[in-house]
């Protein structure tokens, strides 16, 4: 079961609302599919993100994958701890493995995302 307090994309990113900001990361399913993560490239603070557009890259021993923004807005923080310890995304994807914090451009965009049960159904369907 995935955390029910988050929203999800079909590309396996999650978003947690925190007031007018959103914290974004990749799901445990995505981290498991990628394998051991060895590098994460994140945008600079101040960069504007468009909903569903690529905002960074995650590299694992198996693949290199783009990261897609579940919501649009301005990057107000990045998880600098991932530079030296990208493997945290594998061990704690919903906690210490978060990637960026964004000031929401349009809070209504969250309504376009999957809730926990819908995301569970998506990954169960394979």
N, C-alpha and C positions, 0 to 999 in steps of 0.2 A: 504493500500500500504506500502511495506517495502522500506527503503532507497535504492535508485537506485545506490548510489556510493559505495556500499558494495558488497562483494561476500559471498555466503552462501553454507553450506553443507546440505545434505539431513537429517542430524541429528540435524539441527536447530542451528548451530553455525554460526556466521558471522565473517568476517575479513575485516579490513580497512587498506589499504596500506598507509604507511607513510615513503617514501624513501625506504631504505633497511630494514625497519622494518614493522611489521604488528601488529595491535591491534586486539584482539580476545575477543568475548563475545558470549552470547546466544541471540537468537532473541526474540522479543516481543511475538511471537507465542509460543515459548518454555516456556517462563516465565509464560504466561497465562495458558498453559496446566499443568505446575507444581503446580501452586497456590502460596501461600505465601512462599517465600524462607526464610529459617531460618538459613542456614549454607552453606558456600562455602569453599571448600578445593582446594587450588591452589598449583602449583609446586614451588620449590625454584628457585630463580634467578640462572642462570648458567646451569640449567637442559636442556638437549637436548630433543626436541620433534620430534616425527616422524609423518608425515602427516597421518591423520585419526586415530591415536592411542589415547587412553585415556590419559588425562593429569591432570585430577582433578575430583572433585565430587561436585554436587550441591544437597542440601537436602531441601525439602519443607515439608509442612504439609501433602502432599499427597504421596510423593515418594522420593527416592534417585536415582539420575541419574548420570552416568559418563559424563564427558565433553570430546569431541574429538577435536583434533587439526586440523583445516582446512588446515594448512600448517606446514611444518617441519622447525625447526630451534632452536636457543638457546634462552631460556627465559632471557630477559634483564630487565624485570620489571613486578611486579604484583600489582594489585589494593588492597593495604593493607586496604583501607577504607571499603572493604567488610567484614572484620573480625568483626567489631563492628556494621555494618549496611548492612547485606546481602540483606535486603528488597529493597535496591536501584536497584538491578537487575530487580525487578518487576516494579518499577516506572520509570526507565530511562535506559533500557537495551542497547541502542545504544550510550549512553553518559557516565554518571557517573557510570553506571553499567558494564563497561568494565572489563575484567578479567586479561588478560596477554598481555604483549608486547614481541614480538619475533623478533630476528634478523633472517631474511629469509635465509634458506640454499639453496633454489632453487626458485627464483621468478616465474619461469614458472609454479609452482604448482598452482598458483592462477587461471591459465587458466582452470584447471580441475574443478573449483567450479561453482556453479550456479550464474547467474546474477540476478538482482532484478526481472524482469519479469518471469524468469524461477522459482525462489523461490516462487513468488506469485502463480504461477500455481500449484506448489507442495502442498502448504498449502490449496489452494482452492479445490484440488482433495481429500483432507482429508487423 
